[in-house]
Amino acid sequence: MEQGTTLCLCPEDSKIRIRNRLFDVTEDAPPNVHFCIKSRILGNGLTEQFLGEHPDTTLVIIDTV
C-alpha cells in the first residue's frame, strides 16, 4: 500500500471535535494527516494549492455532514 499525505476537509467541525474524534482512534496523530475546518470554494484552487504544497498526497476526504 502506498503511503502519502492525507487532507481531510471538515467544514462543519471544530478543532476540538476533530481532536476528540482523532484521539478516539489513535493517541498520536500522524504528521502527514492534515485537517481543514475553513476553506475557500473547492473550485477556486483549494485542492490544487494543497496538492502543489504536498505532491505526495494520496487521499482527499471531504466530510460534508
N, C-alpha and C positions, 0 to 999 in steps of 0.2 A: 504494500500500500504506500502510495506517495504521500509524504508529509509536506505541509506548507502552511502558509498563513491563512487564517480564517477571519472574515469580517462578519459580525452579527449586528444588523440594524434593528434596533428595538425602540421605535419612536414613542411608544406608549408606556415605556418602563422608566423607572427612576434608577439612579445609580445604586441605591440601597437594595431595590428589588433584584437587580441584576446580580449584585454581590451575594445576596441571600440564595438565589437560585444556583449560582455557580458553586457556592460552598456546600450546597446540598449534594452536589455531585463529586466535588474534589476539594481537598484542603489547599491545594496550590494551583493557582491559575497559570496555565502555560503562557510563556511570553509571546507566542505567535498567534494568540487569540485576541482580537480587538472588538470592543463593543462601542456602539454609537447610539446615543439616545436623541441627538439632534442632528439633522442633516438637511442639505439642500434637496431639491427635487431630483429624483434619480436620473431623469433625462437631461439634467443640467450639468452633467460631468462628475457627479459624486463618485460613482464606482470607477470611472476612468482615472480620476485623481488618485484614489486609493490604490488601484492596480499599478499605476505609474510609480508610486512610492513603495509598493510591496509586490514586485513582479513574481514572487513565489506563491502568490495567493492561489489556493486550490478550492476554496469554498466561500460563497457569499450567502448568508442567511438573512432573509427579510421576515421578521416577526411582525405581522400586521394586526394581530389580535392580542 
